[in-house]
Amino acid sequence: MRRAPFEVVAIVGTGLIGGALGMALRQAGVARQVLASDVNPQAARRAVERGAADVAVPDPRALRAAQLVIVSTPLDQIVPTCLALRPHLASDAIVTDTGSVKAPVVRAVEQSAYPLRFVGGHPMAGTEGQGIEDADPAFLTGRPYLLTPTGATDREAVAAVAQLVREIGMVPVVMQPEVHDRLVALVSHLPYLVACAAVLAASSEPESLEVGGPTFRELSRLARNPTTLWEQIARLNQEEILRALEVFRRELEGLEAALRAGQLRPLLERAFQAAQRPREKSP
């Protein structure tokens, strides 16, 4: 077994992402034991059955054995879960999360009366599926895992989480929480809203829904993401999403003007070149 910074890791919230992380940890052999905890005990037991954990622990006091606790609950439950767990954890335990909005989460945990060795985290991975049944470590491989320390974050804790991220085949990327929320609004939150708008536009001609090709199927897949999750994201990252929408609106208006003038090609070429840049940087 490869040397890992943690002997025992606890996954709190054994849904899609928590389940996939648990599976990845166990398959990579980088933790001696993975514990599963969930408000739904049946979900934690199912996580064990699916290979996402070694043991389901219904009592939070059992989490005292964990050196790392990964909180993968719904977004609006991350902060209350972290604070509720604090009395049950070892004093040197590291706590991280998987939420897709970071600044308000990190700020709330750091400003609480119960200090934690907290490292904000966000694996940029997933599917439109929900729950432990759709968890699959394959969708994590090679994907960025964003870590969002602040000036108050324990640097050893950041390094330890980053090492574990590498061990499960993901790529740690460190940035400030506010930078995270601005960038993710552009590359994740905005595309979801664009997909919703595209599907709604197509539904104005119901027959079009039956003839869509691969691109439209991908937009439809994105629009099928859980609405409860996206309502939480929109509420917690509203300002950055609105800013992203304004940028998108300007680009869309530019495309419309170019189309009306019969001069669309230069803008399409500029978009093509911009789309090529990530490929050029990838190994």
C-alpha positions as CSV (number, residue, x, y, z in Angstrom):
1,M,0.0,0.0,0.0
2,R,1.3,3.4,-0.9
3,R,2.1,5.8,1.9
4,A,-0.8,8.3,2.5
5,P,-1.2,11.2,4.8
6,F,-4.3,9.6,6.4
7,E,-5.0,6.2,8.0
8,V,-8.8,6.8,8.3
9,V,-10.9,8.9,6.1
10,A,-14.6,9.6,6.7
11,I,-17.1,10.4,3.9
12,V,-20.0,12.4,5.3
13,G,-22.7,12.4,2.7
14,T,-22.6,9.3,0.5
15,G,-24.2,10.6,-2.7
16,L,-22.8,10.9,-6.1
17,I,-19.6,12.7,-5.3
18,G,-19.0,11.4,-1.8
19,G,-19.6,7.8,-3.1
20,A,-17.2,8.3,-6.1
21,L,-14.5,9.7,-3.8
22,G,-14.9,6.8,-1.4
23,M,-14.6,4.3,-4.2
24,A,-11.5,6.2,-5.6
25,L,-9.8,6.2,-2.1
26,R,-10.4,2.5,-1.6
27,Q,-9.4,1.5,-5.2
28,A,-6.2,3.5,-4.9
29,G,-5.3,2.0,-1.6
30,V,-4.3,5.3,0.0
31,A,-6.4,5.1,3.2
32,R,-6.4,2.1,5.6
33,Q,-10.1,2.6,6.2
34,V,-12.9,4.6,4.8
35,L,-15.9,5.4,7.0
36,A,-19.4,6.3,5.6
37,S,-21.8,8.5,7.4
38,D,-25.1,9.8,6.1
39,V,-28.3,11.3,7.5
40,N,-29.9,8.4,5.7
41,P,-28.4,5.2,7.3
42,Q,-29.5,3.1,4.4
43,A,-27.4,5.3,2.0
44,A,-24.3,4.8,4.2
45,R,-24.9,1.0,4.2
46,R,-25.4,1.0,0.4
47,A,-22.1,2.9,0.1
48,V,-20.4,0.0,1.8
49,E,-22.2,-2.5,-0.5
50,R,-21.0,-0.5,-3.6
51,G,-17.4,-0.4,-2.4
52,A,-17.3,3.3,-1.4
53,A,-16.5,2.6,2.2
54,D,-15.4,-0.1,4.6
55,V,-17.8,0.6,7.4
56,A,-21.0,2.6,7.8
57,V,-21.1,4.6,11.0
58,P,-24.5,5.8,12.3
59,D,-23.0,7.4,15.4
60,P,-20.9,10.6,14.6
61,R,-18.8,9.9,17.7
62,A,-17.1,7.1,15.6
63,L,-15.7,9.8,13.3
64,R,-13.1,10.7,16.0
65,A,-10.9,8.1,14.5
66,A,-10.7,10.0,11.2
67,Q,-7.8,12.1,10.3
68,L,-9.7,13.5,7.3
69,V,-13.4,14.2,7.0
70,I,-14.8,14.9,3.6
71,V,-18.2,16.6,3.8
72,S,-20.1,15.9,0.7
73,T,-23.6,16.9,1.7
74,P,-26.0,19.1,-0.3
75,L,-24.5,22.6,-0.7
76,D,-26.7,24.3,1.8
77,Q,-25.9,21.7,4.5
78,I,-22.2,21.9,4.3
79,V,-21.7,24.6,6.9
80,P,-24.2,23.2,9.5
81,T,-22.8,19.7,9.0
82,C,-19.2,20.9,9.6
83,L,-20.2,22.7,12.8
84,A,-22.3,19.9,14.1
85,L,-19.5,17.4,13.6
86,R,-16.8,19.5,15.3
87,P,-17.4,18.2,18.9
88,H,-17.0,14.6,17.7
89,L,-13.8,15.0,15.8
90,A,-10.2,14.7,16.9
91,S,-8.6,18.1,17.6
92,D,-6.1,17.7,14.7
93,A,-8.6,16.3,12.2
94,I,-8.7,18.0,8.8
95,V,-12.2,18.8,7.3
96,T,-12.8,19.5,3.7
97,D,-15.9,19.7,1.5
98,T,-17.0,19.2,-2.1
99,G,-19.3,22.1,-2.6
100,S,-19.5,24.0,-5.9
101,V,-19.6,27.4,-4.3
102,K,-16.7,28.3,-2.0
103,A,-16.5,31.9,-0.7
104,P,-19.7,31.8,1.5
105,V,-18.9,28.3,2.8
106,V,-15.3,29.0,3.7
107,R,-16.2,32.3,5.3
108,A,-18.9,30.8,7.4
109,V,-16.8,28.0,8.7
110,E,-13.8,30.2,9.4
111,Q,-15.9,32.8,11.3
112,S,-17.7,30.2,13.4
113,A,-17.0,29.9,17.2
114,Y,-15.8,26.4,16.6
115,P,-12.5,26.4,14.7
116,L,-11.7,23.6,12.3
117,R,-8.7,22.7,10.2
118,F,-10.9,23.4,7.2
119,V,-9.8,23.2,3.5
120,G,-12.4,24.3,1.0
121,G,-12.6,21.8,-1.9
122,H,-14.5,21.2,-5.1
123,P,-13.9,18.3,-7.5
124,M,-14.8,19.4,-11.0
125,A,-16.5,16.2,-11.9
126,G,-19.8,14.5,-12.0
127,T,-22.8,13.4,-14.1
128,E,-26.5,14.2,-14.3
129,G,-27.0,11.1,-12.0
130,Q,-27.9,11.3,-8.4
131,G,-27.0,9.3,-5.4
132,I,-24.7,6.4,-4.6
133,E,-26.2,4.3,-7.3
134,D,-24.7,6.6,-10.0
135,A,-21.3,7.1,-8.2
136,D,-18.3,6.0,-10.3
137,P,-14.7,6.9,-9.6
138,A,-14.0,6.9,-13.4
139,F,-15.5,10.3,-13.8
140,L,-13.0,11.7,-11.3
141,T,-9.9,10.6,-13.1
142,G,-7.8,13.4,-14.6
143,R,-10.2,16.1,-13.5
144,P,-9.3,19.2,-11.6
145,Y,-9.9,19.2,-7.8
146,L,-10.0,22.9,-6.7
147,L,-8.7,23.7,-3.3
148,T,-9.5,27.2,-1.8
149,P,-7.4,28.1,1.2
150,T,-7.3,31.5,2.7
151,G,-4.8,33.3,4.9
152,A,-6.2,31.5,7.9
153,T,-6.0,28.0,6.4
154,D,-3.5,25.5,7.8
155,R,-0.9,25.0,5.0
156,E,0.0,21.5,6.2
157,A,-3.7,20.6,5.9
158,V,-3.8,22.0,2.3
159,A,-0.7,20.0,1.4
160,A,-2.1,16.8,2.9
161,V,-5.4,17.1,1.0
162,A,-3.5,18.0,-2.3
163,Q,-1.4,14.8,-1.9
164,L,-4.5,12.7,-1.4
165,V,-6.1,14.3,-4.5
166,R,-3.1,13.3,-6.5
167,E,-3.2,9.8,-5.2
168,I,-6.7,9.2,-6.5
169,G,-5.8,10.5,-9.9
170,M,-7.2,14.0,-9.8
171,V,-5.3,17.3,-10.3
172,P,-5.2,19.7,-7.4
173,V,-5.5,23.4,-8.3
174,V,-5.2,26.0,-5.6
175,M,-7.0,29.3,-5.7
176,Q,-8.7,31.8,-3.4
177,P,-12.4,31.1,-2.7
178,E,-13.5,34.3,-4.4
179,V,-11.5,33.5,-7.5
180,H,-13.0,30.0,-7.5
181,D,-16.6,31.4,-7.5
182,R,-15.8,33.8,-10.3
183,L,-14.2,31.2,-12.6
184,V,-16.6,28.4,-11.9
185,A,-19.5,30.7,-12.6
186,L,-18.1,31.0,-16.1
187,V,-17.2,27.4,-16.8
188,S,-19.9,25.5,-14.9
189,H,-22.8,27.6,-13.6
190,L,-23.2,29.7,-16.8
191,P,-23.2,26.6,-19.1
192,Y,-25.9,25.0,-17.0
193,L,-28.1,28.1,-17.5
194,V,-27.3,28.3,-21.2
195,A,-28.3,24.7,-21.6
196,C,-31.6,25.4,-19.8
197,A,-32.2,28.3,-22.1
198,A,-31.4,26.2,-25.2
199,V,-33.8,23.5,-24.2
200,L,-36.5,26.0,-23.4
201,A,-36.0,27.7,-26.8
202,A,-36.2,24.3,-28.6
203,S,-39.4,23.4,-26.7
204,S,-41.1,26.3,-28.5
205,E,-41.1,24.0,-31.4
206,P,-41.9,20.6,-29.8
207,E,-40.9,18.7,-32.9
208,S,-37.4,19.9,-32.6
209,L,-36.9,17.9,-29.4
210,E,-37.2,14.7,-31.5
211,V,-34.6,15.6,-34.1
212,G,-31.8,16.9,-32.0
213,G,-28.2,15.6,-32.6
214,P,-25.4,15.0,-30.2
215,T,-24.9,18.6,-29.3
216,F,-28.5,19.1,-28.3
217,R,-28.5,15.7,-26.4
218,E,-25.5,17.0,-24.4
219,L,-27.3,20.3,-23.6
220,S,-30.4,18.3,-22.6
221,R,-28.2,16.1,-20.4
222,L,-26.8,19.2,-18.6
223,A,-30.3,20.7,-18.2
224,R,-31.4,17.5,-16.5
225,N,-29.1,18.1,-13.5
226,P,-30.9,18.2,-10.1
227,T,-32.9,21.4,-9.8
228,T,-32.5,21.6,-6.0
229,L,-28.7,21.6,-6.3
230,W,-28.7,24.4,-9.0
231,E,-31.2,26.5,-7.0
232,Q,-28.7,26.4,-4.1
233,I,-25.8,27.2,-6.4
234,A,-27.6,30.1,-7.9
235,R,-28.5,31.5,-4.5
236,L,-25.1,31.3,-3.0
237,N,-23.2,32.5,-6.1
238,Q,-25.7,34.9,-7.4
239,E,-23.4,37.9,-7.9
240,E,-20.8,36.0,-9.9
241,I,-23.4,34.2,-12.0
242,L,-25.0,37.5,-12.9
243,R,-21.6,38.8,-13.9
244,A,-21.0,35.7,-16.1
245,L,-24.4,36.2,-17.7
246,E,-23.6,39.8,-18.5
247,V,-20.4,38.7,-20.2
248,F,-22.3,36.0,-22.1
249,R,-25.0,38.5,-23.2
250,R,-22.3,40.8,-24.7
251,E,-20.8,37.9,-26.6
252,L,-24.2,36.8,-27.8
253,E,-25.1,40.3,-28.9
254,G,-21.9,40.5,-30.9
255,L,-22.6,37.2,-32.6
256,E,-26.1,38.4,-33.5
257,A,-24.8,41.7,-34.9
258,A,-22.2,39.8,-36.9
259,L,-24.8,37.4,-38.3
260,R,-27.1,40.3,-39.3
261,A,-24.1,41.9,-41.1
262,G,-23.0,38.7,-42.8
263,Q,-19.7,38.9,-41.0
264,L,-19.9,35.9,-38.7
265,R,-16.7,34.1,-39.7
266,P,-14.2,36.3,-37.8
267,L,-16.1,35.8,-34.5
268,L,-16.4,32.1,-35.1
269,E,-12.7,31.8,-35.8
270,R,-12.0,33.7,-32.6
271,A,-14.2,31.3,-30.6
272,F,-12.5,28.3,-32.3
273,Q,-9.1,29.6,-31.3
274,A,-10.2,30.2,-27.7
275,A,-11.6,26.7,-27.5
276,Q,-8.3,25.3,-28.7
277,R,-6.3,26.8,-25.8
278,P,-7.2,24.3,-23.1
279,R,-6.2,21.4,-25.4
280,E,-2.8,23.1,-26.1
281,K,-2.1,23.3,-22.4
282,S,-3.1,19.7,-21.6
283,P,-0.4,17.1,-21.2
